[in-house]
Amino acid sequence: MDSSSYRRGWIPRPILQHEAYYLAAIEAFQKSICGQVLPLVNRTCFEYTIRAAYENELSDISPGLSSARVCIFAFMALSSFFAGQPHVDKIVTADEYAREAQDLLPEMLNESVTLDGLQALTMLCLCCQATSGDMLSIELMLSTATRFVFHLKGNVYPEDIEGGTLSAKMHVRNLFWICFTLDKMFSLRTGLQPFIDVTNCDLTLPRMQTVTGPLESLQPFYHQHNHSMFLTLIRLSLVQSKVYHGLYSFSAQRQSDADLLATIRSLDIALDEWRASVPTFSGLPRQNENRMADFLFEMQYHYCMAAIHQTSSRCTAWVRNQDTRAAGSSLALSVAASRSVLRKFLETDPQSEGQFLLFCLPELSTSAIHLFSNILMCPLEDRSETDLSLMRVVLGHIGKHIWRQTPTTFTAQVRLVEEFMGDLYHLAEMAILKARRETVSFILFSNLTPGLNHPGLLCSYQNDVGVIGDFGWTGWKPAPLSFCNGVMPRLIANNITIPREVQNDCDPGDRAAISNATALQGKSQYQPLRNLCEKKNCSAFLSVGGNFYNSGVDFTTGGIIRFQKVWVDMYCGGVFDTATWYQCLGNHDVVKGQSGVDFETKVAPLYDPHWYFGTTGRPYYTYNPHGADWTATPAHPSTKTPTRSNVTRAERATQVAFLEQTFAASKAEWKFLQLHHGYMSAATNNTDVAPQIAVVEKHGGVLLNGHDHCLAHFYNNNTNFILAGGVGYPHAGDCNYGLPLGPIHQVAGGKLAVCC
C-alpha cells in the first residue's frame, strides 16, 4: 500500500499487531449503540478485508484491493464515531477517516461489485449523516449501495441463494436490511421516491431462534449480541415504507378524502402494532446502555405519528374548518406528536450524547414546522404560547451541542437548522402578537354587590381594553330632602318649571343609591380597577357614558370642581396616566344642555389630555385603536331634551348618516358603536336608538353600551350587544334581580372576549 496517499491519522502499513487492533476495534464497535442496532460488520468477513488491504491477499469474500481499503477507512470512521473516546474527538476523527474513504471511492467503483464496497458505502452513509448531514451525498452513496445490494442478491433470503459462503450471504442480507431502513427513513424525511422497490424484495425477517439448531447460523448477530433492536428497526422501516407509499407517493396524493382517511386509520393501526412490540414503550425499567436505542425508537414513533396524521390537512372538509382542537382530530394528533418529538429531544444530554444531534435534526425541524403551522391557524389558543415556549427552549438546547472543536461541516449543518428554526420561532411570535393586536378584548368593570348577578369570563389577552360605564358618582350632592319632598311639589302645583338638573337631584332612586355608590367608587373601585388594568396591560379605556351623576358638569366653578374631583384627581397614576379614555355621553351627562355637552367635548379634552372626545368638537366621532373601527355617539340625538322634535329628528338623521358613512367606509374586521343607551335590556329596551342599531346590524357591527347598571351580553338578529354599565352601582332591576341575563362569553368565534 502507498502510505503517502493517506492523511495524517491513518495507521501505517500493517504489521501483525494491526490485525489485532482491528479485531479489537470490531469487538468494541459491536458493543456500541450502532453495533447493537445495526450489524454493519461481520467479524469473519472483515478478517478477509484486512488481509486484502494489508497483504494483498484477495479472496471470494474480498476480491478487490481498493474496495478493501475504502472499507477499512469507512469502518475506522464509523468506529471512531460510535466506539471512540469522548465526543470532543469523535466527530473530528470520524470526519478525517470518512473524507479519506470518499477520496478513494472512484478507485473502488472501477472494480467489480463487492461485499467490501457495499459495506463501505453503507458505513459512509451513516458517517455522512453523523458528521455533516449532507443529504445529497447521503442519497448518492445510498443509491449506489442499493444497486450493490441487488447485484449481490441481498434482496433474496439467504436460504434461497445457491453457492457462496453462508457468512457472506448472511452479511449481505443484513446490509440489505440496513439499506432498506435508511432508504425508507430518508424518503419519509425528504418526500423523495425511495430507491428500493419492495415488490422486488423478499421481506422475510431474520429468524429469531436462540437454541442450537440448523437455523442458528442465520441469526443476524453472533450469539453474544442482542439482535432484537435490529428487528425492531426493520419492522419500523416496513411501517415507514407503507406510510410513504400510502400517503406521500404520487398516486397517494390523488386520493379522495374517504380513501385518505381510511389510509390514515390503517397506518395508525400499523404504527400502534409496532409500538406494542417495542420494550421501550412497555413502561418497564430498561438498561442504561439501551438509552440511545430507546431514544431513537421514541423519536421515530412520534415522528411517524405526525407524518401520518398531518396529511389529513389535505381533506377538503378539514381544510375549510381548520379546527385541530378536537381530541379526535387527526391534525391535533399530528401536532401533539410533534410536541412529543421536541420534548423527547430535550431529554438528551449534550455532553454525553451531543454527537448524535445530526441524526435527529430533520425530525426536529419538521416538528417545529408543524407547531409553527398550528400557531398560525390558532394564534390566540393557550397552547400556542406553550408551543412557542417549547420552540424557544428546543432552539436553545440545539445550540448547546456545538463546542469549540466541532468540525465546520457539523457546525454548518447545525447552524443552518438553528437559523431556520429561529426564523420559525420569530414568525410565530409575530403571528401571536399580530392576532392579539387585531383581537378586541374587553374588561368590563363592575362593583360586586351581594345578591346581584355579575357574570363574566376571565380573559388572558394582552393589550386589553377596559370598558367602564355609569361610574361618575363621586362628588354628587342631591338636593335637600325637605326641598324635594316639601317645596318642589308646591312649585309644580303653581306651574313653575323645575329644571331637569333639579329633578335629577331629587330622584329618590338615585338619592337612595348615592351613599353606597360613592363609597364603592371611592374605596373599592379605583384601586382594584387600576391594579387589574396594570396587570392586564390595558392599552385604553372606553366610557359608555354616565360620567357625572346626577346632572353632568358644565363650564362653571361648580363644574370645574366636580370634574377635578371625579376625574382628574381620581383616575391618575400608573396605567391611568398612560392609557387614553375614549369618552361617550350618557343621559346624565347632557342634563345641563349645550353648556354641559360643550364642556365634556371641547373643554375637558384640553383640561386633561387623557380625556379624548375626537378632534372635531362634535359629540360624535370615530377612532381606530387595535385594528377595529369605533364610533361614539351621545345618549340622545338632542342635547336639549329627550323629546322628539324636528330638531331631534334632524340631529338623529345627522348622526345616523355619520354612522352609516363611517361603517360603510371601514375596512376593519371589527366595527363597534359605542353609546350610552342600549337596544337590548333586562329592564326596558331602548327603542329610540333603533335607527343606529339598524346600521350596526347592516354592517355586522357590535354595540357597546351602558345605561343599565349591570353587566350582560345579549344576542339579537345576528348582532352582539355588550352591556357595561355596572361600575358605579349595580341595580337589582337592571340585573334581573339576580337571575341569569344570558351568557357572557367569548363571542364571534372567540375573537371577541368579554371579561370582568
N, C-alpha and C positions, 0 to 999 in steps of 0.2 A: 504494500500500500504506500502511496506517496503522501508522507506526513505533511508536506508543505501545503497540501490542499486543505488542511484542517485549520480551523480557527483556534485561537488560544482557549484552553479549557478542555480540548479533546485529549484523551489519554493516548500516549504514543503507541507505536506499532506493538501488537500484542506479544506478550511472552506468557508463560504458563499461568502466572497469577492473574492475568486479565480474565481468563476463563472463570476462575473462582470469583473474581469481582462481579462479573455479570450474573453468575448464578446466585450470588448473594443479593444482587440488585433485584433479580426476578422474585426471589422469596420475599423481599421487603415490599415490592410492588404488589404482589398478590395479597398481602395483608393490609394494604391501604384501602381507602374507601373506593377508589376507582377499580382496583383489582377485585374487590369483593363484589362490586356491582357488574363490572364488565370484564369478561375473560379475554382480554386483548392479547395475552401472551401465554403460549403453551411451552412449558419448560423443555419438553422433549424436542419439540420442533425448533426451539430457539437455540439449542445446542448446535444444530446443523447450521444455523445462521451465523453463529460465532465462528465456527470453523471455516465457513466460506469466506467471511470477511477478513479473518486474520491469517488463515493458512491457504487461501485459495482452494480449499477442499470442497468442491461442488458436489451436489447430490440431487436426487429427485425432489427432495423437500426444499432445498435451497440451491437452485441451479444457476443463479445469476450473481456475479460479484457486485455489481453496482446496486442491485436490489438489496443484497445483504447489508452493504454499507449504509444505505439510506435507512434500512430497517433499524439498525443499531443506533444511528443518530436519533431517529424518531423515538425509539424506546428510551434513550437517555434523556431526551426532552421530557417525555411523559413521566418517567420515574423520578426525575429531578423535581417535577412539579408536585406529584402526589405523594412521594415517599422520601423527599429530600429533607434538608434541615429547615430551621424556622423560616416562615414565609417571606421574610425580607429578602432572602436569596433565591427562593424557589422560582419566582417568575423570571428573574434575571437570567438564571442558569437555563431554565427551560426555553426561554426565548432564543438564547445563543445556539443551543443544540437544534432547535426547530429550524432556524434560518440556515444552518449548515445542511440539514436534510433537504430543505427546499431547493438549495443550490444544486444538489445532486439529482434532483428529480428528472431533468432531461436525459441524463445518462440511464437512469432506471427505465424510463419509458422506451428507450431504444432496445431494451431486452424484451424477452417474451413475458407473458403474464405469469407472475409467480406468487406464491404464498407470502414471501417476504415483501413484495411490492404491495400486496393487499394489506398486510399488517402495517406497513409504513404509512400508507395513505390514510388508513383508519385512525392510527395514532396521531397523525398530523392534523386531522380534522379536530380532534379533541384539544390538541395543543394550541391550534389557532384560535379555537373558542376560548381557551383559558387565558391566553396571553394578549390577544389583540381584538378578538370579537369581530374580525373581518369576515362578514357573511359571504362576500363574493369569493374570497379564497377558499372558505369552507365549502361552498357549493361546488366549486371547480374540482376540489380534491374528492369530495363525496361522490360526485357524478362519475369520476374516474374509478373510484373504489367500487361502486355498484357494478360497473362493467367488468371489473376484475372478478367480482363475486360470481357473476353469471358465467364468465369464462371458466371459472374453477368449479362450477356446479354447486355453489353454496346454497342455491335456491331449492335444491333437491335434498331430501332426507338422506343421511349418510348410508343407511342400510340399503338404499335403492341404487347406489353407485357401485359399479363393478371396478375392481382393481384399486390400486393406490394404497397408501398406508392409512390405517384406521385413525391414528392420532392426527394426521394431517387433514383427513376428511372431516373429522370431528371439529378441528380448529377452524377450518374454512366455514363450517356451518355456524359456529359461534360468531365468527366475523360477519357472516351474512345477517344474523340477528342484530348485531351491533349497528351495522349499516342501515338495516331496516328501521331500527329505533331512532337513529339520528335523522334519517330521511323523513319519517313521519313527524318528528318533533319540529324539524326546521320548516317543513311545508306548512304546518299549522301556524308557526310563527310568522312566516313571510307571506302566506297565501299563494305561494307558487306551486306549480304542479310537482308532485313527488317524482323521484327518479325510478323507484321500484314499483312495478305494476303487480299488485297482489294476485292477479289472475294467472300470472306465470310463475307462482311460487307455491311450494308445498309448505303450508304454515303449521305443520305438526310441531308441537312444542317439545323441547328436550325432556327426556324421560327422567323420572324422579326416584327410581329405586335406590335404596341405600344399603340393601343386603347384597351379599356376594351372589352373582348370577351372570348370565351371558350378556345382559344389557348394561352391566355396571360401567363398562368402558365407554358407553355412550353418554355418560354424565358430562356436563359441560366443564366441571371443575374437578380437580383432584379431590379425593375423599376428605382431605382435611379442611377444605374450604366450603363455605356456605354458598349454595347456588340458588337459594330461594329468592334473593334480591334480584338476580338476573331474570328469573322467570317473572317476577312481579313487574319488572321494567318491560319485558316483552309483551305481557298482557296489556299493560298501559299503552304501548305503541300500537297494538291492534285496535284499541278503542280510539286512539288518535287518528288512525287511518280511516276508521269509519266516520269520525267527525268531519274530517276533510272532505271525503267523498260524498257524505250525506248533506253537508251544509255549505262547503266552500268551493267545490268543483264548479266548472262552467255550467253543467246541466243542473246542479243543485240550486244554483242561483235563479233558476227559472221556475221553481216550484210554485204551486198555488199555495195560498195561506193554509188550507187544510193539510196539504201534504207536508208543508214546512213544520207545522205544529206537531204532526204525527212523528216526523223525523226527530224533532227535538225531544219528544217524550221517550222514544225508543233509545236514543243516545243517552239520555239522562239515566234511564234504567241500566244500560250497559256500564256506564261510569260508576253507578252505585254498586253494581255487582262486583266490579273490580275493587272498589273501595272496601267492600266487605271481606275481601280475601287478603287484605294487607294488614299485617300485625300492627303497623303504625297507628291505625285508626281503632284498634281494639280497646284502647284505654289502659292496657296492662303495662307494667314497668318494662322499659327497654334498656338494653346495654348501651353504655355511653359511646362505644365505637360505632354504633349504628346511627348516631345522631345526624350525620350529614345525609345518609340514605333516607332517613325519616323526613328530613327537611326537603329533600328532592321530591319525594312522593307526595308530601302535603302540598308543596308549591304547585306541582303539576296537576294535582287533583283540583285545586281551586281554579287554576288557570284553565283547565279543560271545562270546568263547570261554567266559567264566564264565557269561554269560546262557544259553547253550545247555546247558552241562553241569550247571548247578546244578538244572535241572528234573528230573534223574534222581532227586532226593530224593523225588519222588512215587511212584517204583516201590515196590511193596509189599515185594519181596524185599530191596531195599537199605535201605529204612526199618527193617526188622526187624534187619538185620545191622549197620547204622550203621558200616560199615568203609570209610573213604576212604583207607586207606593203600596199597592195591594200586596198582601203577604204571598199570594199565589202567583203573582205576576212573574213571567219569565224574565223580563228585563230587570225586575227587582232582584231576582236570584243572581243574575249576572253581575249587578253592582255589588251585592253582598259578597259574592265570590272574589271580586276584585279587591274589596276591602280586606278579605282574609289573606290574599296574597301579600299585600303590603304589610299587614300586621305580622305575618309569619316572617317576613324579611327582617323586621325589627328585632326578632329574637336572635339573630346571628351576632357573633362576636367578631368585630373587625380585626382584633388582634390574633385570634387563632384560626379564623375561617375567612379572612378577608380575601384570600387568593381565589376564592370560588365566586367572586362577585360577577364576573362576566358570564357565568353560566345562567344567571337569573336576570340579567339586565333587560332582555326582551320582555319577560313576564312583568317586570316592574313598570316599564314604560307603557305596555298595553293596559295594565290595570289602572295606571294613572289616567290614561285616555278615557277609560270607562267612567271613572269618578268625575273627571272634568266634564264629560258629556252630560252626566246626570246633574251636575251642578248647573249647567246651562239650562237644562229643562226645568229644574225646580230650585232656583237660586234662593228662595225665601224659606225653604224647608229647614227645620232644625238640623237635619242630618247633613245639609250642605256645609254648615260651619264645621261640623265634626270631620267631614271628609276633607275639607280644606286644611284643617289642622293636621290630619293624617298625612296628606301630601307634603306638608311642610316638614314634618318630623322625618318622613322617609327620605326626603331630599337631603336633610342634614346627616342622616345615617349613611347615605351613599358616600358623602364627602369624607367620612371617617376611614374609608377603605383605601385612601390614597396616602402613600408615605414617600419619603424622600427618594428612596432608591427605586421606585416603581419605574419600569421601562416606559418610554414615551408612547409606544403602541397601546399599552394598557391604559395609561393615563388619558390618552386622546379619546379612547372609546368611552371611558367613564365620564369625562368632561362633556362629551357630546350628548350623552343621555342626561347628564346632570343639567345641562343648559336647556335641553328640550323639556324636561320635567319642570324646571324652574319657570319657563315660559307658560306652561300649562297652569302652574300654580298662580302666577300673577294675573293671567287672563281670567281664571276662575274667581280670584279675589275681586277683580274689577267688575265681573258679572254680578256678583253678590251686592257690591256697593251700588252699582247702577240700578239694580232691581229695588234696592231699598230707597234710593232717591226717587224712583218712579212710583213707589208704592205709598199710598196715602194711609197713614196710621194715626188714629185719633186717641187721645187720652181724655175721656170725659170725666171731669171732676165733679164730685158730689160729696156733700156732708152726709155722713151715715147716721140717720135718725132711727132709733129703735122702733120696730113695728112697721116700717115702711119698706117697700120693695125697691132695692137698688141693685138690679142685676148688672153684670158686667163681665168682661173677659180680659184676663191678664194678657198683655201683648208684649213681645220682646223685640220689636223692631227698633232700629236706631233712627235718629233724625225724626223723632215723633213730633206731632203737632198737638199741643194742648188746647182743648176746647173748653171754654168757660162761659157760662151764661147765667143771667139773673143773679148777679153776685154783689151788686153795689149797695149793700145795706148800711155799711158803717157811716156814722155821722148824721143819719136821718133822724130828725126830731119831729114827731107828729104834733098836730095842733092840740092845745089843751082839751082835755076831755069835757070840761064844762062848756067850752065853746061848741064842740062838736055835738054834744047831746042837748045843750040848752039854747045857745044863741043861734046856731046855724038853722035849726028848724023854724025859728021865728023869722029869720031873714028870708028864707024860702017862701014862707007864708005871705010875706009882704012883697013878693015878686022881685026880690033883689037877686041878681045873678051871682051865683057863687063861682069864683074862678076854679078852673079844673084842678089847679095845684092844691087849693084849699080842700076841695072834695077828696083828693087822693090822701091828703094829710089827715083826713078824718076817717079813712076807710077802716072799718072795725076789724076786718081780717088782717090787714097789714099791721094795724096797731097791736093786735094780739101776737103777731109773729116777730115784731121788731126786736124785742129783748133777746130772744133766742137766736134770731138771725144775725144780729150784730155780734153776739157772743161767739157764735160759730165762726163767723168770718174773721173776727179779730184774734181768736185764740186757737181754734182747731183747723182753720182752713189755710191761712197764709203759709205757715212753716211746712206742713206736710206737702202742700202744693209745690213749694219751692224745692223741697228735698226730692220729691218724686221726679220733677222735671229735670233736675240736675242729674239724677241717676239715669233717666231715660234719654238724656241729651236732647231735650225739646229744642227744636230749631225755630219755633214760632208759636204764638198763641192766637186763637181765633175767638172773638167775642160774638155771641149771638144775641147781644142786647141785654137790657136790664142792668145797665152800667151804674145808674144813680137812682136808687129808690128814695123818695117815692114819686118825686116830681122833677127829676133831672137837675141840670145845672145850667146857668147862663152866665153872661159876662157881667157879673155884679160881684161886689165884695163877698157876699154870701156864697155865690157860685165858685169863686176862686178858692175860698177857704175850704169848701167841700171837695173840690177837685184835688187840692193839695193833700187833704187828709185821706180821702178814699182811694186815690190813685197814686199820686207821686210818692207820698211817704210810705204807703203800704207795699206797693209792688216794686221794690228796689233791692239791689244786692244780688249777687250770684247770677243765675240764669235770667232773672228779670231785667238785668242791665244789658244783656246781650241779645235777647230774643225780641223780635218785633211783634206788636199786638195789632192784628188786623181787626178793626172795630166795626160794629154794626149797631144801629139804633133800635131800641125797643120802645114799646108804647109808653113806658115811664120816662124815657129819655126825651120824648118830644112834647111833654106836657106843657112846658113853658113856651111852646110855639117856635117861631122862626129864630128868636134870640137864642134859645137852647140848642137848636139844630146848628146854628152858625158857630156857637161856642165849641161844640164837640167835633164839628167837621173842619173848622178853619182855625180856631184859636188853639184848641188842645194839641194838635199835631206840632205847633210851634212852641207851645208851652213845654211839652215833653216829647222828644223825638221818637220815643218808643211807641207812642200812641199814633197809629197810622190810619189815615182816612182818605187814601187816594191823593191825587195831585191836582184834581180839577175843582175842588171846593164844593162838589155836589154831594148829596147824601147817598149816592150810589156810585160804585166804582168797580174795577176789575183788577185782578193781580194774578201772578203765576208763581207760586212757590212750589218747588219739587216736582215740576212736570205736570201739574194739574192747574186748570184754569178755574178761578173763583170769581163770583160776582156777589157783592154785598149790597143789599137794599134795605131801606128803613122799614119800621114796623108797619106804617100806614102810608099810602101814597100821598096823603095830605099832611103837612106839618102843622096844620091849624087845628083841625078836629077830625075825628074818625068818622064823620058823617059823609054820606055820598052827596056830591055836588058836581057841577060842571067842572070846577077847578080840580076836584078829586079825580074825576074821570080822565081829565087831561094829563094830570101828573101820573096816574096809573098807566095810561097809554104810553107816556114817555118812558117810564121805567120798563114796561113790558117790551117796548121796541128796542131799548138798550140791551135788555137781556137776550132777546132773540138775535140781535146783531152779534152780540158777544159770543153766544153759544154756536151760532152758525159759522163764525169765522175761526173758532177754536180748532186747533189741530191736536190738542192734548187728549190723552186717553181718558182722563177724568175731568168732568165738568161739575162744579158744585155751585149751588145757590145758597148763600149764607144770609139768612134773615131771622127776624125775631119770631113772628107768628108762624106756627106750624099748620100744615094742612090736615095731618092726622093727629089725633089726640085721644088720650084716655078719658078726658073730661068732655070738652066741646070742640068739634072740628071747626077750624077757622076757614070757612069757605071764601072769605074775602080775598084770599091770595090765590084763588083758583086760576086766574089768568097767568100768573107766574108759574104755577105748577104745570100748566099745560105746556109751557115752553120747556120746562125741565124734563117732562115725560117725553116730549117730541125728540129731544136730543140725547136721551139716555143719561140724563144727569142724576145727581144726588142732592137731596135737600138736607141742609143742616140748620136746625132752628132751636129756639129756646121757648120762652113764654110759660109753658107748663113747667112747674117746678119739680122736675123728675128727670130720670134717665130712661130712655126707651129706644127701641128700634122697631119701626113699622115698615111693612112692605105692602104696597098697593099699586096695581096697574103697572107691574114690572118696574117699579121705582122704589128706591130705598129712602126712607125718612128717618133721620137720626135726630133724636131729641136730647139736648144737653143743657137743660135748664135747672138742674138740681144743685147748683153750687151754694147759693145763698141760704136757702131754707126750703127743703122739700115739703110739699103739701100733700096731705093724705089723699085728697080728692084727685089731684093731678097724677098721683102714683097708684090710682085704682085701689086705694085703701089696702095696699099690701098684696093684692092679687097679681099674678104674673101679667105683665103687659105684652108679652111676646118675646121672642128670643133676641138677645143682644149677642152677636157672634161675629165671626169673620164672614163678611158678605162679599158678593161679586167674585166668587171663585177664590177667596182667601186673599185677594189683593187689597181689600179694604178692611182694616182691622178696627173694630170699635172696642175700646178698652176703658176701664175705670180703675 
